[in-house]
Amino acid sequence: MRRVTLPILLLVAVAVAACGGSSTVSAEQLEKQRETVHSIAAEGALLAADVERGRSTPPFAKIHSGDLSDLADRAAKALANPAGPSLDAERRREEARAVAVSDALAQLLAHPDDPGVASTVRRKLERLSG
């Protein structure tokens, strides 16, 4: 079973929290959120692969997918703030990506012992992480 290290989760949480204080999204904040969402998707894909192969216990998969889904939700909320005209299209794309990542992880949360669901989630998260 592949376990994610605490420093990765802390890094992601700090990046998500760093963008919560402003009413508009700056280019720097957008980049941090993009990196955060891609990281969450990649980590979720690894978790889904472990579930798919029977290398993760259902309790671990449920808790970890829930934590990752919550982080993706926070990133989506941070990306919901308006951005300048030159950044708004990119901000909307990243917000949609964060919501899609959260939704995929919620499927794994609801079915932490289903290899078929894990396979579908893994493929989706791999696309979203790239």
Sequence and secondary structure as in RCSB ss.txt:
>XXXX:A:sequence
MRRVTLPILLLVAVAVAACGGSSTVSAEQLEKQRETVHSIAAEGALLAADVERGRSTPPFAKIHSGDLSDLADRA
AKALANPAGPSLDAERRREEARAVAVSDALAQLLAHPDDPGVASTVRRKLERLSG
>XXXX:A:secstr
     HHHHHHHHHHHHHTSS SSB HHHHHHHHHHHHHHHHHHHHHHHHHHTT S HHHHHHHHHHHHHHHHHH
HHHHTS B TTTHHHHHHHHHHHHHHHHHHHHHHH TT HHHHHHHHHHHHHHH 
